């Protein structure tokens, strides 16, 4: 799939717009248009229904060690600064960046690639932000230009080794930056904290400094005791939250894949330490199956366990659900969701203070005076089982998904170019967004075949009935074939056409977006027919 075509469709049909576009845009920020806001809302609703409201409907995915409960929260974006100090974000939530003194551009250290080459007695590292075959072509062109060689002289370039990350290079004096003409213009890597800083209070200075949250998870941990005390949940149970998070990414890129403002769908699942390995496997499998059920193809979706050297210092185990986005080089995958076994790290951190790993144990980090570097709340966040009277700090399994990345993946998977007959039966090419019916922004479109003979009135009545339950669309402009194509691009799974036969037998034509099959349904059964099709995901089309 050509990513440029999807980006063009997103703007043309109102899925996504560049934020503040009339002023030149703001990098890393995106606005959802009329269709996009419905699509993303449907992704969130499907997640909330399947993971929270319908949490115990697991007939299609057995494997839960025991019955469990789910509940939700909606926490503030700005929290007490100590939350981020004890969680480790204040000290550790950073990327390394390098600046170019020539181009005045900034790059994330681990996102710059390059290759060593020698010519005319000089050896340099040619850097680029591209990857795969694109990086090979880019580095060759830049090397030819640097050494003042023509394409026909390319054999004079003596390449040494494959494309590697800039993180493998120790001497920057021989590096040709991604946008530089001279070598040695990149600065040494330095830490860049990814949290957005703000101030609380009209007259406050540094004492009022606070941060926009970089994740929704910490709001769940600091409310763990509140949920226990105010509800009847018992371990095992999960707390879910959807909401905006903010990360001041050095180089946001790849459409909405890496943005500075994004929305998360996170669960913190609290369980007994001895049962945590089983729950970890359960949530890995269940979250992977959710994406498959909603239409992501198995060959473009994978579940990958982290290697030991990839794990966070607190993690007992982590797996990523990854998707082969079309903007990535062939064979590469991008993260959709992480499922982490976090042990008791988070609750202990907010009880005792910031934790660090010493050998096989997590201990409170001390400063040079032997005092806790960042003090915890001092509150007891342990759990007492009212049946066994056992007290322990629960372990946590965290399935953490990005609503924006999931929405992007579903759009990439859905974009299709094929052929369909026009109103005269002639095959013509079309663009169609084959979104799962549960996710589709518009569930059904209603057309009168012509604007006379009472057809618009019947179509309007059907449209109004559908609107009470679904997002529907009414269109009476243009030939019916063109109306079909407009809805195909919007991802509308079903179109209902009122025609001459409707006026005699009170039936309408229902057309399926993907199979192009058509069948007739009674007017007063249209709403239930569309409901049945959406619920079944389009299965059972006559």
SVG drawing of the C-alpha trace seen along z (x, -y; Angstrom):
<svg xmlns="http://www.w3.org/2000/svg" viewBox="-47 -36 91 58">
<polyline fill="none" stroke="black" stroke-width="0.4" points="0.0,0.0 1.2,-3.5 1.2,-5.5 0.9,-8.8 -2.4,-7.6 -3.8,-7.0 -2.6,-10.4 -4.3,-12.0 -7.5,-10.2 -7.5,-11.1 -7.4,-14.8 -9.8,-14.6 -12.5,-12.7 -12.0,-14.2 -10.3,-11.5 -7.2,-13.5 -5.9,-17.0 -2.6,-18.6 -3.1,-20.6 -3.2,-24.4 -2.7,-23.8 -3.7,-27.4 -0.7,-28.7 1.7,-26.1 0.9,-23.3 2.6,-22.1 4.8,-19.1 3.7,-16.1 0.1,-17.2 -2.9,-16.0 -6.7,-16.8 -9.3,-14.2 -11.9,-15.3 -15.6,-14.3 -14.9,-10.7 -11.7,-10.3 -13.3,-11.3 -16.0,-8.7 -13.5,-6.0 -11.3,-6.7 -14.3,-6.9 -15.4,-3.5 -11.9,-2.0 -12.1,-3.3 -15.7,-2.1 -14.8,1.4 -11.9,1.6 -14.0,0.4 -16.8,2.7 -14.6,5.8 -12.1,5.2 -14.2,3.5 -18.0,3.8 -17.7,7.2 -14.6,8.4 -16.0,11.8 -17.3,12.6 -14.3,14.8 -15.9,17.8 -13.8,17.1 -10.6,16.9 -10.5,19.3 -7.5,19.3 -8.4,16.9 -7.0,18.5 -10.1,17.5 -13.1,15.1 -12.1,11.5 -13.6,8.0 -12.9,4.8 -13.6,1.1 -12.6,-2.3 -11.1,-5.6 -10.7,-9.0 -7.7,-10.8 -6.4,-14.3 -3.7,-15.2 -1.7,-17.2 -0.9,-15.4 1.4,-16.0 5.0,-16.3 6.1,-13.6 4.1,-11.1 6.6,-11.4 9.6,-11.4 8.6,-8.2 7.6,-6.5 11.0,-7.2 9.8,-9.4 11.4,-12.5 14.9,-11.0 14.6,-8.3 12.0,-9.4 14.2,-10.7 15.7,-10.1 19.2,-11.0 19.4,-13.7 22.0,-15.2 22.1,-18.6 23.6,-19.7 25.5,-22.9 25.3,-23.5 21.7,-22.7 20.4,-23.7 18.3,-20.5 17.8,-18.1 17.7,-14.3 17.0,-11.4 20.2,-9.6 18.8,-6.1 16.8,-7.1 19.9,-8.2 21.4,-5.5 24.4,-5.4 27.3,-3.6 31.1,-4.0 32.7,-4.8 36.2,-5.7 37.2,-7.7 40.0,-10.0 41.9,-9.0 39.2,-10.0 36.9,-7.8 33.5,-9.2 30.2,-7.9 27.3,-9.1 24.2,-9.6 20.5,-9.5 17.2,-9.3 16.0,-6.7 16.1,-3.0 16.4,0.2 16.9,-0.2 16.0,-3.9 19.0,-4.4 21.4,-2.6 20.3,-4.9 20.4,-8.1 23.9,-7.4 25.3,-6.7 24.0,-9.9 25.2,-12.0 28.6,-10.3 29.0,-11.1 28.1,-14.7 30.5,-15.0 33.4,-13.6 32.4,-15.6 32.0,-12.4 29.6,-11.6 27.3,-8.7 29.6,-6.9 32.4,-7.2 30.5,-5.3 33.0,-2.4 35.5,-4.8 33.4,-4.6 34.6,-1.8 31.8,-0.9 32.7,0.7 30.0,2.8 26.1,2.5 23.8,-0.3 24.1,-0.7 22.7,-3.0 24.6,-6.2 24.6,-4.7 27.4,-2.4 29.6,-5.4 31.9,-6.8 33.8,-9.5 31.4,-12.2 34.3,-14.1 34.0,-11.9 30.2,-11.9 28.4,-13.6 25.0,-14.6 21.7,-13.8 21.3,-17.4 24.9,-18.6 27.4,-19.3 30.5,-19.1 31.6,-16.4 31.9,-16.9 28.8,-19.1 26.9,-16.8 27.0,-17.4 27.6,-14.6 24.3,-12.9 22.7,-14.4 19.6,-13.6 16.3,-15.2 13.4,-14.8 10.2,-14.0 7.7,-15.4 6.0,-18.7 6.5,-21.2 3.9,-23.6 3.1,-25.7 0.2,-25.5 -1.1,-28.8 -1.2,-32.3 1.9,-33.6 3.9,-30.4 7.5,-29.9 9.5,-26.8 7.8,-25.8 4.6,-25.4 6.2,-23.4 4.2,-20.4 4.1,-18.2 1.6,-17.0 1.3,-13.3 3.4,-11.1 1.2,-8.1 -2.2,-7.3 -0.9,-4.4 0.3,-6.4 -3.1,-7.8 -4.4,-4.3 -1.6,-3.3 -2.1,-6.3 -5.9,-5.6 -5.5,-1.9 -6.5,-2.2 -9.4,-4.6 -10.8,-2.0 -10.5,0.8 -12.1,-1.3 -15.0,-2.7 -16.0,0.5 -16.5,4.2 -13.7,5.4 -11.4,8.1 -8.0,9.2 -7.8,10.3 -9.3,7.2 -8.3,4.6 -8.6,0.8 -8.9,-0.7 -8.4,-4.2 -8.5,-6.0 -7.1,-9.5 -4.6,-11.9 -0.9,-11.7 1.9,-14.0 5.5,-13.3 7.8,-16.0 9.2,-13.7 12.4,-14.9 11.5,-13.8 7.7,-13.0 7.2,-11.2 5.3,-8.7 1.9,-10.4 0.2,-9.8 2.5,-6.9 4.8,-9.1 3.0,-12.2 3.5,-14.6 -0.1,-14.4 -1.8,-11.0 -4.4,-8.9 -3.8,-5.8 -6.0,-2.8 -4.4,-1.2 -5.3,1.5 -3.5,2.2 -4.5,5.7 -3.8,6.5 -3.3,10.1 -1.7,12.4 2.1,12.7 2.0,16.5 -0.7,16.2 0.9,13.4 2.7,15.6 -0.7,17.1 -2.4,13.7 0.5,12.3 0.0,15.1 -3.8,14.6 -3.5,10.9 -0.9,11.4 -3.2,13.8 -6.4,11.8 -5.0,8.5 -3.5,10.1 -6.8,11.9 -8.7,8.5 -6.8,7.0 -7.3,10.1 -11.0,10.1 -11.3,6.5 -9.6,7.1 -5.8,6.8 -4.3,9.5 -2.2,12.2 0.7,11.8 1.0,8.1 0.4,8.6 2.7,10.3 3.2,10.9 6.9,10.6 8.4,11.2 11.2,8.8 14.7,10.1 16.3,9.9 18.3,6.9 15.2,5.0 13.3,5.3 12.8,2.3 14.6,2.6 11.3,3.4 9.9,5.8 9.5,9.5 8.4,10.0 7.1,7.8 5.6,8.6 4.8,6.2 1.9,6.5 3.4,5.2 2.0,4.3 3.8,4.0 3.0,0.4 3.5,-0.5 5.8,-3.4 8.3,-0.9 10.9,0.9 9.8,4.4 10.0,7.0 10.0,4.3 7.1,3.9 6.0,1.0 4.7,1.3 0.9,1.2 0.7,2.3 2.9,3.5 1.9,6.1 4.2,5.9 4.5,7.9 5.5,5.1 5.7,7.1 5.0,5.0 7.3,2.1 4.6,-0.6 2.7,-0.2 5.9,0.2 7.4,-2.9 4.4,-5.0 4.6,-3.5 8.3,-3.6 9.9,-5.9 11.7,-5.6 13.0,-2.0 16.1,-0.8 17.4,2.6 20.3,3.9 21.2,7.4 18.0,9.4 16.1,7.0 14.4,3.7 15.4,1.3 14.7,-2.3 17.2,-4.6 19.3,-6.6 21.0,-10.0 24.6,-10.8 23.4,-11.3 21.9,-7.9 18.3,-9.2 15.6,-8.2 16.2,-10.2 12.4,-10.6 10.2,-9.7 7.0,-7.8 3.6,-8.7 4.1,-6.5 0.6,-5.2 -0.1,-1.5 -0.9,-0.2 -0.9,3.5 -4.0,5.7 -5.6,7.9 -7.7,10.8 -10.8,10.8 -11.3,14.5 -7.8,15.9 -6.6,12.8 -3.4,12.9 -1.7,9.5 0.5,8.8 1.4,6.2 -0.3,7.3 1.6,7.8 0.5,5.9 0.0,6.9 -0.2,3.9 -1.7,4.1 -1.0,0.6 -2.4,-0.4 -2.3,-3.6 -5.7,-4.6 -4.1,-6.7 -1.7,-3.9 -4.6,-1.4 -6.7,-3.7 -3.8,-4.2 -3.2,-0.4 -6.9,0.2 -6.9,-2.5 -3.7,-1.0 -5.2,2.5 -8.5,1.2 -7.2,-0.8 -7.9,1.1 -8.0,0.4 -10.2,2.8 -13.0,2.7 -16.8,2.4 -19.6,2.0 -21.1,-1.5 -24.8,-2.2 -24.5,-0.8 -22.8,2.4 -19.4,1.4 -16.4,2.2 -14.5,-0.8 -11.7,-1.1 -12.6,-2.3 -10.9,-3.1 -12.5,-1.4 -11.8,-1.5 -12.7,2.1 -13.1,1.3 -14.7,3.8 -18.4,2.8 -17.9,2.1 -15.2,-0.5 -16.7,-2.1 -17.4,-5.8 -20.7,-5.5 -22.6,-2.3 -25.2,-2.7 -26.0,-5.2 -29.5,-5.6 -30.2,-6.7 -33.4,-7.3 -32.8,-6.1 -34.3,-9.3 -35.6,-12.4 -39.3,-11.9 -42.2,-9.5 -42.1,-9.5 -38.7,-7.8 -37.0,-10.6 -39.7,-10.5 -39.3,-6.8 -35.5,-7.1 -35.7,-9.9 -37.9,-7.8 -35.4,-4.9 -32.5,-7.3 -34.2,-8.8 -34.8,-5.3 -31.2,-4.3 -29.9,-7.5 -31.5,-6.5 -29.0,-3.6 -26.1,-4.2 -24.2,-6.9 -26.0,-6.9 -25.8,-9.1 -28.4,-10.4 -27.4,-11.2 -29.7,-11.9 -27.1,-13.8 -25.7,-12.3 -25.9,-8.9 -26.3,-6.0 -23.0,-4.5 -21.1,-7.7 -22.9,-7.7 -21.7,-4.1 -18.1,-5.1 -18.2,-8.1 -19.4,-5.7 -16.8,-3.1 -14.1,-5.7 -15.6,-6.6 -15.6,-2.9 -19.4,-2.6 -20.2,1.1 -23.8,1.0 -25.9,-1.1 -29.7,-1.0 -31.4,-2.1 -35.0,-3.0 -36.2,-2.3 -39.4,-1.8 -40.0,1.7 -40.0,0.2 -43.2,-1.6 -45.0,1.6 -43.7,4.2 -42.1,2.1 -38.6,3.6 -35.3,1.9 -31.9,3.0 -29.1,3.5 -25.6,3.5 -22.5,4.9 -19.3,2.8 -16.8,5.6 -18.6,8.4 -20.8,6.1 -23.7,8.5 -27.2,7.0 -30.3,8.3 -33.8,7.0 -35.1,6.3 -38.4,5.0 -38.5,1.3 -39.5,2.0 -36.7,4.5 -33.8,2.3 -32.6,1.2 -32.5,4.8 -30.8,6.0 -28.0,3.4 -27.7,4.2 -27.3,7.9 -24.7,7.3 -22.6,5.0 -22.8,7.4 -21.7,10.4 -19.0,8.4 -20.6,8.8 -20.9,12.6 -24.0,14.3 -24.6,11.9 -27.2,13.5"/>
</svg>
